[in-house]
Amino acid sequence: MTALRTTTDKETGVAVVTLDRPDRLNAIDLEMTAQLKSLWAEFRFDDSIRAIVLTGAGDRAFSTGLDRDAEIPQPASPYMLDDPLASIGPKASDLWKPVIAAVNGMACGGAFYLLGEADFVIADETATFFDPHTTYGMVSAYESVYLAQRTPFGEVARMALMGTAERVSARRAYEVGLVSEVTGRGESVEAAVRCATVIASYPPAAVQGTVRALWSAQEATRTAALSQAPQLITLGNLPPGAQTHLFNTRSPTSRTR
């Protein structure tokens, strides 16, 4: 069973990619990671696809990050980490076609690997953003680095350190630059497709060159910061059993701002 759903409009050149595990809040399992990497590679060679919209199925979540049931064996060394999400984004697959994320419901944790490699984000009014890592004894490394590329430092620090105690509303995300547009309920995909259709109508080489230029502006900083993530995670994370205990016993309390 596929974890992704893709529709393409050859006339406009727009593809809509949907994370399709709504029963699991579109959590990313190993099957989905493989399918995302394969899809980005496919789009690199498909000249009929000139812009992409990325969203999540259902109205509860864009994605809640890595599926907690995914089993990922790890080396013993703190300097080596096998992170299945590190290569799921389009830029990690060397895809320099524009990607617009359309968010409804929750976007948290590992979802920021995908949002962090989108060129811009559109959210409907139901969207909330939060990072649960510290609450459950995990280091927010990759997520915080991606967010720090597009959001003021203090806002990233507050989200990462407050964990599940605080959720950022779509309106607040717009105010701090994480989101470029807030739509009515259920309208984010439609708005993203409108933008993608305009972009796809322009000469592809100029668009893709612009995408590459934009990302090169932050590439050195991002690459250096991400290189520190594996050892920070392996040194700072609680053992999996302790994480699970916190996950199962902590009372869910949060407020949205």
Secondary structure, 3 states (H helix, E strand, C coil): CCCEEEEEECCCCEEEEEECCHHHCCCECHHHHHHHHHHHHHHHHCCCCCEEEEEECCCCEEECCECCCCCCCCCCCCCCCCCCCCCCCCCCCCCCCCEEEEECCEEECCHHHHHCCCCEEEEECCCEEECCCHHHCCCCCHHHHHHHCCCCHHHHHHHHHHHHHEEEEHHHHHHCCCCCEEECCCCHHHHHHHHHHHHHCCCHHHHHHHHHHHHHHHHHHHHHHHHCHHHHHHHHCCCHHHHHHHHHHCCCCCEEC
